[in-house]
Amino acid sequence: MNVAILRLALAGSRSAVGRLAGIMAGVAIGVCLLLLLWGAADGLAQRDARGAWLRETGGPAYQPPVDGDPHAASVPIPLGPDTMLVARPAEHFRDSVINRVDVAALPDTSARIPGIPAPPKPGEYYASPALQELIQETPADQLADRFGSFAGTIGNEALPGRDSLIVVTGATESEIRSSNGGAGLVSEFTTNPYGDNALAYRTAFLAGGLAVLFPILLLISIVSNLGAAQRRERFATLRLIGATPGTVARISAAEAAVPCLAGALLGIALSALVRPLAAEIPVNGTRVFIDDLATDWTAAAVVAAAVVLSAMLAAGQRTLGAGTGPLGVTRAMPEPMPTPRRALPLLAGFLCLGALAFAAGVPELRSPWWEIPFMVGGFVLIMAGLVIIGPWLTLLVSRAGLRFARSAISVIASSRIAATPSATFRSVAGLVIAVFVVSIFAGGSSALRNVGVPAAVPGVLQPASVRTFIDPAASPDAVDALATQVNGTAGLHATVAYGSGGYGTDESGDQIYIEAAEAVWLGLTEAPDAGTAVLDAGFLNAWNREPVVASASPAILPELTPFAIIVHTDAAPESVDRARTLLVRSRVAAGPPMSPLDDAATGSTRLVAGLSALAYVGMFVAVSISAISLAVATASAMLDRKRILGLMRLMGMPASSLRRIVTREAAVPLLTVLLLAVGLGFLVAWMMVTSLGPAYKMDWPGADYFTALGLSLGIGAAALVSTFGLLRTSTGMSVTRFE
């Protein structure tokens, strides 16, 4: 291959240099995002592996009675030189969950906790840097008094992220065994990073990654084809002076390789610069470490090589397929018309999701071995199916529009769409995928509204109340002392509930007794005026939403056993946390204090909340990439049609009419597939929410969805308008001339 000819093909004019710069910039953005996505996938796995030990519950701490008597007490399994007793009581501060781990161990134990040199002694604690900073900034009676004296910080190797709130507290063996906090014996902490939410967690993040990956690949594909018509003109000239089709194809491949390689290298450098900013995005309540997003040189080389090789193969194959000859510039190559067979991938995706929907109601059919491939496969097939079926639907709509056209603008736009449905739809394919992704994210986020903070309802535990059960071994005097201390704290009022037996005993029963005067503090509307009131023990369930009615009882409270203590607060966050601290510090509690406010920060709700936060990040990335793709594709189409549009200007058509033609050519394919993208997006979201469990139900999209949808269309319109300047300059009468 002649080097001079190659140099002429690559940069023969100022416009060619601009085109190459555009390809390089687009590839750089795509490679940067691909590397960040690669790093995020690997970093999330590392983050979950570092936090796996927090899910350790340990083995049994008791062994059944030897004689097999079901009424005999279980026998405690003693601590050994290689074990420790571990409990994980629920701990909350404001609307955040603190991962608390209580441990008791022998002084010379060989068991180790990740991130700290040795188990803390009773009355000491190790905290993550973020929690220790929070402790220092918060009054002690709201947080610090729960843990004891500070012994050191937990190392980063045991923290999921920079904002992780983790504390390891030391306690005596008797304190942990009497706390009823689910104590277990541990010799080695688990390395399973997912726990019970493995299927939902991995599937949701994999689907989200693919949702962002698809627009990136579309962007790279679009920018690598920038200025195809101009290249065909130069290739026809090369053919005229004797170049063979193979030589032209190799030149085309080299032309694509040079800017793509430069863009890939620029994208690698750009990803390193953007990495600290990307690390500020919270994932499931915590920011990841910057190093979690880093990729090694192998990943960078693989991404760069894949992008360059793909661009070279696509460019060479595109040139060979175009059949460019010496007169290739004088005639347009007809575009193959799409057929109904393009609906097959979309139907296949429907079948995959339909199988999942059917299995969701049949628990014995559910298995991650086939659910994950069907979920991811269906997700990919639907995304690809939207892009594949788009040209066929666009063709049908354009033919209908051509039949009812009443103006020259409508005839020109509809005719061009009908002649090139694939090229026309390709310009808006990224935005269609963005709308699909936004719909998925909005549908998943709507599940949060069903598990939010409960409202204050008469007859149930009030949202700002905190309750804890009382250790059967606690003396009534200790309980009275705790109640007195609570009542002496501003904004708090304590109510002691009594039972026929202590908490956790066979005689505890299903009823509790309180002083009738305390009913008003508990929000009970129907209760006796004096004496003793009895009510269902389900009232103490922090998640109960069924109103309970109190009735009069002849029971005498001093003859009963203190069962639970309920602290009514003035709903100020400071008061709620003071109540928690008082109950945690007391030695009468048989379990962690709980509040209805805790439901919004517990269990799978936190998973859904974390995914919804990532949803908006993914939405922003998808929409931004799609807007760039739309602008580049529209500009590329203008350059490819510069001769035709210029002739229209010479014949007297004003630039405003050309703008309306270009706008209609972008609007028709977008609006054609828009409703389909929205519907399929919510279908996929429904499947993802259903996989989290029966407690989560999708709701109608909120105002944020329509705002996001309007923002997507607005950004797309802005990207389209940004190309109007190029339309005027490239079709001016002074530049419309042919050699």
C-alpha angles and dihedrals in degrees: 000000000000110000092212092054090048091050090049091050093049101045111005096140143013091261090054090054090052091049092051090048090052092051091048093050093048093048090047091056092046095048091046091054092044091054092047089050090048091049092047092052091050093039094053089053090051091047092052091047091053091051097044092099090064089069094056112122097171132215126302116301093200134050123214120257113280094228091053094236106155091208095052119101119259116251116240115237105230124235116263134202091264101038139071133196111244132189127178107203118184112260126185136181118186104316095332130098117228115207100226122186118186114198137185120187142158114266093248098040117147093208113109135202116217115256099016131079097231140352111282120254120245109288095022132098142193116214137189114253092251092051093045089052089050091049091053092049095047128072110260095238089062100048122341095062090066095069113035127227123352115253102172146301128286114247122248090246088073098042125091091209148343094274097046113137105212131154131180111198129190121230140162121265092247092052093054094044092050095045093077088219097139097268119197138180114250129189097163130015122239125259096200102119100194113043119182095343094059097119097044094041098050095039094049095049093043091051091047091051091051090048090059095038095058097061089046091056090047090052093052091046093051098046093046088061094050113140096009093157093053090051092051089056092053092043090053089053090051090050089050092057093049109277114148122231089252092053091049090049091051091048089050091051092049090047090055093043098055099058092035092054092047090047092048092053090047090049091053090054091043092053090057090052095046095044096089090051092049090050089064091070109102117234115198092338101319139072115240123236115266091240089059090071095047119112125202125238091263092063092045091050093048093050093045093046093046093050094046095044092046091050092048094049093045093048094047093046091046091053094047091046092050090061093217111195135175089281095035092117093061096062134045120234110237115242117234110251116241118242134206089263087083088078092068098087090049092050090048089054089050090053092052093051091042090057090051092048091052093047092050089073094046108062094188090061095054117106132149089223090076104014095067095049091045093047095047093037092050090046093052093043092052093048091047090041091057090055093043098047094041096084092050093050089045090053092052093049093045092052090051090047091050090052092055098034114137102176139049091247091055092047094049095045095044092046093051092047091048091050096047108023094152095050091044095050092044090068093060099032092100093053091048089054089047091055089048091051093045089053091051092050094045092049092050092047092052089070088071092069090065094057102038131124109311121241123243106267123179112247098029133084106284117245094242094047123104124205138182134179121244125241109247088225092058115107120238088240091059090050091050090049091053092048090049091050091050093048089051091059118090114253095015135101125180127213119190116212118203133205140187089253138017122275112282095018126117091244095056091099128185100284134075130197130216138171108275091232090062093061093088091056090054094050095249110154097187113052138122118273095233143005122032127339124204125203140166114284089228086081087079092060104107091210097048114119098174111104116242124213121215121214135186119276132190090218118124111224098215088060092056131074122253104253108174142349122225120198117203113204135192087246093251110138089231091055093049091053092046088055091050091049094050092050094045092050093049118095093216099072118106094192143007119294114258135195134185085244088068094068093077091058102039136093121332091354088075089050092053091045091051092048092049090053089052088046093068091047090051090046091053092049094046094047094045093050091046092051090053090047092050092050093047094045092048092047090047091051090050091052091047090052096038092119095050094044091045091054089052089055090049090053090057105265109146121235090246090063091050089052091053090050092052091045092051092048088056097040099051098060092039095052091042094064099026098094091043091053092049093049095047091046092057091045092056090045090053090054092050093048092046090055090061092066142278093284092072120076129175118241135196111290116267130229090275090066094053088045090053091046091050090046090052092051091042092053089047091051090048090051089051093048090050089067095056092086089058089049092057096044097043096048100042116134092242093057098041101095133120132213 
